[in-house]
């Protein structure tokens, strides 16, 4: 092929090559236009749709027009403003109701209760007759599961027979049991009295120790008994957590504990140490006379306004008055030898054991259980 023919053959190919970029550019330009059109279309369509929607459903625009209704006057705005704090207050109250009470709040109520009780029971005292630490220790051990009244009616003969720890340690067990029989559970109590008397004789020179650590080591002596002795025979402050005390401090919402040691620890933190012993006496007095376990005399309670549990018992004043006990109800107290400022009547001595008289094992406060039943059969 000649050179001229070769050039002629290549010419169409070059032309095609030159046209190809042009076609690509045109295609690219067309695609860009389409994309632009596609972007514009939704906008136009949306605007058109909105106009059509506005024409078709003017009622739906009404809520938007109602917004200016708030302009009717300040009263409407004020009402709305007032509702919000009310709801917040209700929510706050509900939240505070489930929130635990602060220690400061409990301490304040404990102080108020203690002050009020001090005015009512200005004569509060240990309700066991005793003349020395040994007699108080023995009487407190005997007071378990019976009344202080029945103990006080029993101890005169007991102390006449065994005036010292040495005498009691050497006692005949059966004779000792017979003397303390009216207090109930006399066998186990006799065992405790023999054991603690021997320990006082052998380890403490016949003297009652004046510390909690030494007292609780004695047979039959727990923390309650130890604090009764320490507070009333040695002047050492302490809380006596018996059933009355535990029940009342829970009613007063000062603690939720049921374990005596935990109750003691929590109440210790609420009151000054100097008030522990007397707060115990006042609380126990109140529990025995007015704030009973089953039927509290709420309507006759002089400290009702301080009690968070008011209404658990009888609220009618006349009916409540009939529930009062001991000197509050015009009846004898529990001590045969009460202190000089006691406003009530001394308790009577133990009923006679003569035939036809009330049996000491079946009379009021005589105790109960297997020991008492066995004793009655002997």
C-alpha positions as CSV (number, residue, x, y, z in Angstrom):
1,X,0.0,0.0,0.0
2,X,1.3,3.4,-1.0
3,X,1.9,6.1,1.5
4,X,-1.0,8.1,0.3
5,X,-3.4,5.2,0.6
6,X,-2.3,4.6,4.2
7,X,-3.0,8.2,5.2
8,X,-6.4,8.0,3.5
9,X,-7.2,4.9,5.6
10,X,-6.2,6.4,8.9
11,X,-8.2,9.6,8.4
12,X,-11.7,8.2,9.4
13,X,-10.2,6.6,12.5
14,X,-8.7,9.9,13.7
15,X,-12.1,11.6,13.1
16,X,-13.8,9.0,15.2
17,X,-11.2,9.5,17.9
18,X,-11.7,13.2,17.9
19,X,-15.5,12.9,18.0
20,X,-15.4,10.5,21.0
21,X,-14.4,13.1,23.6
22,X,-17.0,15.4,22.3
23,X,-19.7,12.8,22.7
24,X,-18.5,12.0,26.2
25,X,-18.6,15.7,27.2
26,X,-22.1,15.9,25.8
27,X,-23.2,12.8,27.8
28,X,-21.6,14.2,30.9
29,X,-23.4,17.6,30.4
30,X,-26.7,15.8,29.9
31,X,-26.2,13.7,33.1
32,X,-25.5,16.9,35.0
33,X,-28.6,18.6,33.7
34,X,-30.7,15.5,34.7
35,X,-29.3,15.5,38.2
36,X,-30.0,19.2,38.5
37,X,-33.5,18.6,37.3
38,X,-33.9,15.6,39.7
39,X,-32.9,17.9,42.6
40,X,-35.2,20.6,41.6
41,X,-38.2,18.4,41.1
42,X,-38.7,17.3,44.7
43,X,-38.5,20.9,45.9
44,X,-41.1,22.0,43.4
45,X,-43.2,19.0,44.2
46,X,-43.0,19.6,47.9
47,X,-44.0,23.3,47.5
48,X,-46.9,22.2,45.3
49,X,-47.9,19.5,47.8
50,X,-47.9,22.0,50.7
51,X,-50.1,24.4,48.8
52,X,-52.5,21.7,47.8
53,X,-52.5,20.4,51.4
54,X,-53.2,23.9,52.7
55,X,-56.1,24.3,50.3
56,X,-57.6,20.9,51.1
57,X,-57.3,20.9,54.9
58,X,-57.5,24.4,56.3
59,X,-58.9,22.9,59.6
60,X,-55.5,21.4,60.4
61,X,-54.0,24.8,60.5
62,X,-56.5,25.8,63.3
63,X,-54.2,24.5,66.2
64,X,-51.4,26.7,65.0
65,X,-53.8,29.7,65.1
66,X,-55.0,28.7,68.6
67,X,-51.5,29.4,69.9
68,X,-52.2,33.2,70.3
69,X,-55.1,32.2,72.7
70,X,-52.6,32.6,75.4
71,X,-52.8,36.3,74.7
72,X,-56.3,36.5,76.1
73,X,-54.9,37.7,79.4
74,X,-52.4,37.1,82.2
75,X,-54.8,34.9,84.1
76,X,-54.4,31.9,81.8
77,X,-50.6,32.2,82.0
78,X,-50.7,32.6,85.8
79,X,-52.9,29.5,86.1
80,X,-50.4,27.5,84.1
81,X,-47.6,28.8,86.2
82,X,-49.4,27.9,89.4
83,X,-50.1,24.3,88.3
84,X,-46.4,23.6,87.6
85,X,-45.2,24.3,91.2
86,X,-48.1,22.3,92.6
87,X,-47.1,19.3,90.6
88,X,-43.5,19.8,91.7
89,X,-44.6,20.1,95.3
90,X,-46.6,16.9,95.1
91,X,-43.7,15.1,93.5
92,X,-41.3,16.5,96.1
93,X,-43.6,15.3,98.9
94,X,-43.9,11.9,97.5
95,X,-40.2,11.7,97.1
96,X,-39.6,12.9,100.7
97,X,-42.1,10.3,102.0
98,X,-39.9,7.5,100.6
99,X,-36.7,9.1,101.7
100,X,-35.2,7.9,105.1
101,X,-35.4,10.4,107.9
102,X,-32.3,12.3,108.8
103,X,-30.4,11.6,112.0
104,X,-30.8,15.2,113.0
105,X,-34.6,15.0,112.7
106,X,-34.7,11.8,114.8
107,X,-32.4,13.4,117.4
108,X,-34.6,16.4,117.7
109,X,-37.7,14.2,118.2
110,X,-35.9,12.1,120.8
111,X,-35.0,15.2,122.7
112,X,-38.6,16.5,122.6
113,X,-40.0,13.1,123.7
114,X,-37.4,12.9,126.6
115,X,-38.3,16.4,127.8
116,X,-42.0,15.7,127.6
117,X,-41.7,12.4,129.4
118,X,-39.6,14.0,132.1
119,X,-42.5,16.4,132.9
120,X,-45.0,13.6,133.0
121,X,-42.9,11.0,134.9
122,X,-40.8,13.3,137.1
123,X,-40.8,10.5,139.6
124,X,-39.6,7.8,137.2
125,X,-37.3,5.2,138.9
126,X,-36.3,1.6,138.8
127,X,-39.4,-0.4,139.8
128,X,-37.5,-3.1,141.6
129,X,-37.1,-2.9,145.4
130,X,-33.4,-3.1,146.4
131,X,-31.0,-1.8,149.0
132,X,-27.6,-2.7,147.4
133,X,-26.1,-3.7,144.1
134,X,-26.4,-7.5,144.9
135,X,-30.1,-7.2,145.6
136,X,-30.7,-5.2,142.4
137,X,-28.7,-7.8,140.4
138,X,-30.7,-10.7,141.9
139,X,-34.1,-8.9,141.4
140,X,-33.3,-8.0,137.8
141,X,-32.5,-11.6,137.0
142,X,-35.8,-12.7,138.6
143,X,-37.7,-10.1,136.6
144,X,-37.4,-12.0,133.3
145,X,-40.8,-13.2,132.1
146,X,-42.7,-11.7,135.0
147,X,-43.7,-8.3,136.5
148,X,-41.5,-6.2,138.7
149,X,-44.5,-6.3,141.1
150,X,-44.3,-10.1,141.5
151,X,-40.5,-9.9,142.0
152,X,-40.9,-7.2,144.7
153,X,-43.4,-9.4,146.5
154,X,-40.9,-12.3,146.3
155,X,-37.6,-10.8,147.2
156,X,-38.2,-9.8,150.9
157,X,-38.2,-13.5,152.0
158,X,-35.4,-14.3,149.6
159,X,-33.0,-11.6,150.9
160,X,-33.9,-12.4,154.4
161,X,-32.7,-16.0,153.8
162,X,-29.7,-15.1,151.6
163,X,-28.5,-11.6,152.3
164,X,-25.1,-11.9,150.6
165,X,-23.6,-13.7,147.6
166,X,-21.8,-16.1,149.9
167,X,-25.1,-17.1,151.5
168,X,-26.8,-17.6,148.2
169,X,-23.9,-19.5,146.7
170,X,-24.2,-22.0,149.6
171,X,-28.0,-22.3,149.3
172,X,-29.8,-25.6,148.9
173,X,-31.1,-25.5,145.3
174,X,-34.6,-26.9,146.2
175,X,-35.0,-24.4,148.9
176,X,-34.0,-21.5,146.7
177,X,-36.4,-22.7,144.0
178,X,-39.2,-22.8,146.4
179,X,-38.6,-19.2,147.5
180,X,-38.5,-17.8,143.9
181,X,-41.3,-20.0,142.6
182,X,-43.8,-17.2,142.3
183,X,-41.6,-15.5,139.6
184,X,-42.0,-18.4,137.2
185,X,-39.2,-20.3,135.5
186,X,-37.8,-20.9,139.0
187,X,-35.5,-23.8,138.1
188,X,-33.5,-22.0,135.5
189,X,-33.5,-18.8,137.6
190,X,-32.3,-20.6,140.6
191,X,-29.4,-22.1,138.5
192,X,-28.5,-18.5,137.4
193,X,-28.6,-17.2,140.9
194,X,-26.4,-20.0,142.3
195,X,-23.9,-19.5,139.5
196,X,-23.7,-15.7,139.7
197,X,-23.4,-15.8,143.5
198,X,-20.6,-18.3,143.3
199,X,-18.8,-16.2,140.7
200,X,-19.2,-13.0,142.9
201,X,-17.8,-14.9,145.9
202,X,-14.9,-16.6,144.0
203,X,-13.9,-14.0,141.4
204,X,-15.0,-10.6,142.8
205,X,-14.6,-10.9,146.6
206,X,-18.3,-11.0,147.2
207,X,-18.8,-7.6,145.4
208,X,-20.9,-6.9,142.3
209,X,-18.5,-5.5,139.6
210,X,-19.2,-2.1,138.2
211,X,-18.3,-2.7,134.5
212,X,-20.4,-4.0,131.6
213,X,-17.6,-6.4,130.6
214,X,-17.5,-8.1,134.0
215,X,-21.2,-8.1,134.6
216,X,-22.1,-9.9,131.3
217,X,-19.7,-12.7,132.2
218,X,-21.9,-13.6,135.2
219,X,-24.4,-16.5,134.7
220,X,-27.8,-15.3,133.7
221,X,-26.7,-11.7,133.1
222,X,-27.1,-10.0,129.7
223,X,-26.7,-6.4,128.6
224,X,-30.2,-5.4,129.8
225,X,-29.6,-6.7,133.3
226,X,-26.1,-5.2,133.4
227,X,-27.3,-1.7,132.4
228,X,-30.1,-1.8,135.0
229,X,-27.4,-2.5,137.7
230,X,-24.9,0.0,136.3
231,X,-27.3,2.8,135.9
232,X,-29.2,2.4,139.2
233,X,-26.6,1.0,141.6
234,X,-23.4,2.6,140.2
235,X,-24.6,5.7,138.4
236,X,-23.1,4.6,135.1
237,X,-25.3,5.7,132.1
238,X,-26.9,3.0,130.0
239,X,-30.0,2.2,128.1
240,X,-32.2,-0.6,129.3
241,X,-33.7,-2.2,126.2
242,X,-36.5,-4.3,127.4
243,X,-39.7,-5.2,125.5
244,X,-41.4,-1.9,126.5
245,X,-38.5,0.3,125.5
246,X,-38.0,-1.4,122.1
247,X,-41.7,-1.3,121.3
248,X,-42.0,2.4,122.1
249,X,-38.8,3.7,120.3
250,X,-40.1,1.9,117.2
251,X,-43.5,3.5,117.6
252,X,-41.8,6.9,117.9
253,X,-39.9,6.1,114.6
254,X,-36.5,6.5,116.3
255,X,-35.4,3.2,115.0
256,X,-36.6,0.2,112.9
257,X,-34.3,-2.3,114.6
258,X,-35.7,-5.2,116.6
259,X,-32.4,-6.6,117.9
260,X,-31.8,-5.2,121.4
261,X,-28.1,-4.4,120.8
262,X,-28.8,-2.6,117.6
263,X,-31.7,-0.6,119.2
264,X,-29.3,0.3,122.0
265,X,-26.7,1.5,119.5
266,X,-29.1,3.6,117.5
267,X,-30.7,5.3,120.4
268,X,-27.3,6.0,122.1
269,X,-26.5,8.2,119.1
270,X,-29.7,10.3,119.4
271,X,-29.4,11.4,123.1
272,X,-26.6,12.7,125.4
273,X,-25.0,9.9,127.5
274,X,-26.2,11.6,130.6
275,X,-29.8,11.0,129.6
276,X,-29.6,7.3,128.8
277,X,-30.6,5.9,132.2
278,X,-33.5,8.3,132.8
279,X,-34.8,8.1,129.3
280,X,-35.0,4.3,129.8
281,X,-37.0,4.7,133.0
282,X,-39.4,7.3,131.5
283,X,-39.9,5.2,128.3
284,X,-40.6,2.0,130.3
285,X,-43.0,3.9,132.7
286,X,-44.9,5.2,129.6
287,X,-45.1,1.8,128.0
288,X,-46.4,0.1,131.2
289,X,-49.0,2.8,132.0
290,X,-50.2,4.3,128.8
291,X,-48.6,3.1,125.5
292,X,-49.6,-0.5,125.9
293,X,-48.7,-3.2,123.4
294,X,-52.2,-4.1,122.2
295,X,-54.3,-1.1,123.2
296,X,-52.4,2.1,123.5
297,X,-54.4,4.8,125.3
298,X,-53.8,7.4,122.6
299,X,-56.7,9.5,123.7
300,X,-55.3,9.9,127.2
301,X,-51.6,10.3,126.2
302,X,-50.0,13.5,127.4
303,X,-47.3,13.3,124.7
304,X,-49.7,12.4,121.8
305,X,-48.8,15.5,119.7
306,X,-45.2,14.3,119.5
307,X,-46.1,10.7,118.5
308,X,-45.8,9.7,114.8
309,X,-48.0,6.7,115.6
310,X,-50.9,8.5,117.2
311,X,-54.2,6.7,116.4
312,X,-52.9,3.1,116.6
313,X,-54.8,2.8,119.9
314,X,-58.0,4.1,121.4
315,X,-58.4,7.8,120.6
316,X,-61.6,8.5,122.5
317,X,-60.5,10.2,125.8
318,X,-63.1,8.5,128.0
319,X,-62.4,5.0,126.6
320,X,-58.7,5.6,126.7
321,X,-58.8,6.7,130.3
322,X,-60.1,3.3,131.3
323,X,-57.0,1.7,129.8
324,X,-54.5,3.5,132.1
325,X,-52.6,1.3,134.6
326,X,-50.9,1.6,137.9
327,X,-50.9,5.1,139.5
328,X,-52.1,6.6,136.2
329,X,-55.2,4.5,136.5
330,X,-55.6,5.1,140.3
331,X,-54.1,1.6,141.1
332,X,-51.2,0.6,143.3
333,X,-47.7,0.7,141.8
334,X,-45.2,-2.1,141.5
335,X,-42.9,-1.3,144.4
336,X,-43.6,-2.2,148.0
337,X,-41.2,0.5,149.0
338,X,-41.5,3.3,146.4
339,X,-39.4,6.5,146.5
340,X,-40.6,9.4,148.6
341,X,-41.9,11.5,145.7
342,X,-43.9,8.6,144.2
343,X,-47.5,9.9,143.6
344,X,-49.3,6.5,143.8
345,X,-50.0,3.8,146.3
346,X,-47.4,1.2,147.3
347,X,-47.9,-2.3,146.1
348,X,-49.3,-4.9,148.5
349,X,-47.2,-7.8,149.8
350,X,-47.3,-11.3,148.3
351,X,-50.7,-13.0,148.8
352,X,-50.8,-15.6,151.5
353,X,-50.2,-19.2,150.7
354,X,-52.8,-20.3,153.1
355,X,-55.5,-22.7,151.7
356,X,-58.2,-20.8,149.9
357,X,-55.9,-17.8,149.2
358,X,-54.7,-17.0,145.7
359,X,-52.0,-19.3,144.5
360,X,-48.7,-17.6,143.8
361,X,-48.2,-19.8,140.7
362,X,-51.5,-18.9,139.2
363,X,-52.0,-15.2,140.3
364,X,-51.3,-12.2,138.2
365,X,-47.8,-11.9,136.9
366,X,-46.7,-15.3,138.3
367,X,-44.9,-16.3,135.1
368,X,-45.7,-19.2,132.9
369,X,-44.3,-22.2,131.0
370,X,-43.0,-25.7,131.9
371,X,-41.2,-24.6,135.1
372,X,-44.3,-22.9,136.5
373,X,-46.5,-25.8,135.5
374,X,-44.1,-28.3,137.1
375,X,-43.8,-26.1,140.2
376,X,-47.6,-26.0,140.6
377,X,-47.7,-29.8,140.4
378,X,-45.1,-30.3,143.1
